[in-house]
Amino acid sequence: MSAAKRRDTGAEMALRRALHALGLRYRVAYPVPGQRRRTIDVAFTRSKVAVFVDGCFWHGCPEHGTMPRSNQEWWETKIGANRARDRDTDRVLGESGWTVVRIWEHAAPGAAAQRVYGIVGLRAASRITDS
């Protein structure tokens, strides 16, 4: 497990390249407000949009997630804890006024970037009209 990348994974880098190509600028590994040791993969701080790229194995993807046969009970507990932490992070960010976007690692980077682009645009527009 120590060899597993925590950031700058292939899926995360592909999404960031696609977002950058769309003209979006963002922060990487931005701290979750009020939480130690939790970071947002891609953060749009002005519009308060948090993007997480979730690995299919580590976060229990319903399409591609697999469960090891050896030590299965431990892995079920581990992946369940990851999912519970994800829900708690979503709650904390939501209470702080952030919009959370979760993208599976298997998602096409271009389509995922377009989805994020739309959400960031909507949040930015609502911020301007609220002023």
N, C-alpha and C positions, 0 to 999 in steps of 0.2 A: 504494500500500500504506500510505502514511503516514496516509491518511484512514480506514483500517479501524480500528474501535473495538477496543480491547484488553479493556475491561471495560465493564460497564453496557450490554451489548447488549440488544436487545429480548427475546431468548430468556432471557437471564440475569435481566433485571428481572421477566419474567413468572413465572419459577420462584421467585424470591425473594419476590414478592408471595404466591404460593400457599403457600410454606413459612411465611411470616409468618401467613397466615390460619389455618394449622393449629396455630399457637401456638409454632412453633419459633423460636428466636433463634440467630443465627449471626454469624460474622465474614466480612467481604468482603475480597477481595484479600489473604488471609493468606499470609505467606511460607512457602514449602516449607522445612522444616527442613534446614539444611545446603546449601541451594542459593541462589545469588545470582540475582536477576532472574527467579525462577520464583515464581508465586503460585497459591494455591488460590482458585478463583472463590467458593465458598461453603464455609466451614469450621465444623465443629462441634467445637470444641477439646476440650471435656470428654470427649466420646465418641470423639474422634479419627476423624471421618468427613470426608473431603475430597470435595467435589462439583465436577466440572468440566463446563461447558456447552460442548461442542465444536461449532464451526461446520462445516456440511456441506462447504463449499468448502475451508476452511483445513486440515481434518483428514481429508479424503478419505472422506466418508461413502459406504458402498457403495450406498445407495439414491439419494441426491441429489447426491453429489459430481460436479462437472464438471471438465473439463480444458480450459483455453484452447487454441485452435488455434495461436495465435502464440506462439513461444518455448516450445513444449511441453516440451522437454527440461529447461529451467530450472525450469518449474513442477512437473514430476514430481519433480525433485530437492528443491525447496522443500517440497512437501507430504510427501514421504517423510521429510525431516528433521523436520518437525513431528510426524509419527507416531512416529518413533524417540524424539524428546524426550518425547512422551506416555508411551511405554512405560518410559523411564528414570525419569520422574517417578513413575509407578505403582510401580516397583521401589523407589525411594528411600523413598517414603511407606510402602509395605508393610513394609520393613525397620525402619521406625521405629514400627510398630504401628498405622498408620492403615489404615482401610478406604477404598478409592477407589471412587467412583461416577462413571461417565462417562455423560453424557446428551447426545444429539444435539440440535441446535437445533430440529429439526423435531418433536421429541417434544411431546405435549400437556402443558402445564405442570401441570395438575391431576394427571394420572397420574404424571408424574415426581416431583412433590412427595409423593405417596402412597408411592412407592417409597423415596424418601429418608427419609420419616417412619418407615417400617417399619425401615429399617436403623439409623437413629439410636436408635430405641426398643430394638432388640435389643442394640446396643452399650452403651447406658445400663444395660439390665437385667443384662448380663453383667458390667459394671463393678461394679454393686452386689453381685452374688453373689460376686465375686472378693474383695471387701473383708473 
